[in-house]
Amino acid sequence: MIFIKGGRIIDPASGTDEIMDLVIDQGKIIDIRPDMEGLAERVSEGDLTVIDADGLVVAPGLIDVHVHFRDPGLTHKEDIHTGAKAAAKGGFTTVVCMANTKPPVDNVETLEYVLEEGKRTGIHVLSAATITVGMRGKSLTDMGLLKQHGAAGFTDDGMPIMDALLAKRAMEEAVRLDVPLSFHEEDPSFIENNGVNQGEISQKLGIGGSPALAEDVMVARDCILALHTGATVDIQHISSGNSVAIVEMAKRLGAKVVAEVTPHHFSLDESAVEKYGSLAKMNPPLRTSSDRAEVLRGLREGIIDIIATDHAPHSQEEKNLPFTQAPSGIIGLETALALGITNLVHAGHLSLLQLIEKMSLNPARLYRLKKGVLALGEDADLVLFDPNELWTVTEFVSRASNSPFVGERLFGKVKYTICNGRIVYGGER
């Protein structure tokens, strides 16, 4: 049994933001109310862990719908166990692994490997399967079979699906199976060199870059396909201001479109490439300050539903290559909450309740999970953090350290992560 005393309980599902006590037993929340004085005296000392949560926020465990744990095939960058430890340190109790492993998750054997390894970690590790066989965009996987064996959803993340008819067929199958599809929206025909926005910075570097057009045309297509098929479609790592407006229009028309944004896209713009080099290289790239302003508007106005890290570990040797040869992507699990608190809550764009909604409740709803809620009888997946503690980003428990935020001073420090009623991270105040 765990007794969490005097914490600021934040539950977006009920709109709760109140100082209360909370009790966990056998993996479930069994009581939430103010001033449960005397509980410790009624329970034998050996059976009760008391957490003094004075000054801490107690919220539903965070859920990341977009992580790359590189397992199987690229475990020199990350594996399921190191990735899960990074997630727990960041306050995440559930993650959805992307399917672009080696081999990709387009078959039952690879899917079951990821899920079985995930069960050996302290958190909930889910996995998407690929939409197309080998992520080649030519034919659909057996989505029904893969769902039957535990696929949480489907995505070819890392590769766009260029065949519009195939994308439509995938959406129709997803409607039948009641699963979400997540789309990587970049048309390669418009891209000279990916990882940097086509504009002022790419011109300085003389490397062409990736224009917002490459994202916008794909987002527009898939929003319209979602509207006509009724599929639940997640527009991944949105970065373009035009794409935010397109998603806004699609929602107004009635499409079941969800948009996710990364902490790096709401925190940085293309100028970061000059400062951080390949540590600010990602797909889609960091765009202009006006694009970032539209992303922030999208978050404020509910157009962008989810904050997801796109946690993308790479080795130091790979990131030290010349810019055009270095891989795209950065890690994000251990800094996501703090970046949200610092650059969204403290900056006045979102309330703490709204931030947790986008990092827990909305991700749970996308994947049809009975998670993201603090209520009696619900699973005891929680994060406890100090929203006002200022800390410096230094070491990571992830196997990788490719982050432009090293050395940054951020607000919001995770103190405990509890999953299935067990403390999987923390214990020190």
Secondary structure, DSSP 8 states (H G I E B T S, - for coil): -EEEEEEEEEETTTTEEEEEEEEEETTEEEEEES--TTHHHHS-GGG-EEEE-TT-EEEE-EEEEEE---TTT-TTT--HHHHHHHHHHTTEEEEEE-S-SSS-S-SHHHHHHHHHHHHTSSSEEEE-B-SBGGG-SSSB--HHHHHHTT---EE-TTS----HHHHHHHHHHHHHHT--EEE----GGG-SSTTSBTTHHHHHHTS--B-HHHHHHHHHHHHHHHHHH---EEE-S---HHHHHHHHHHHHHT--EEEEE-HHHHH--TTHHHHHGGGG--SS----HHHHHHHHHHHHTTSS-EE---B----HHHHTS-TTTS------TTTHHHHHIIIIITTTSS-HHHHHIIIIIHHHHHTT-S-S---TTSB--EEEEEEEEEEE----SSS----TTTT-EEEEEEEEEEETTEEEEE---
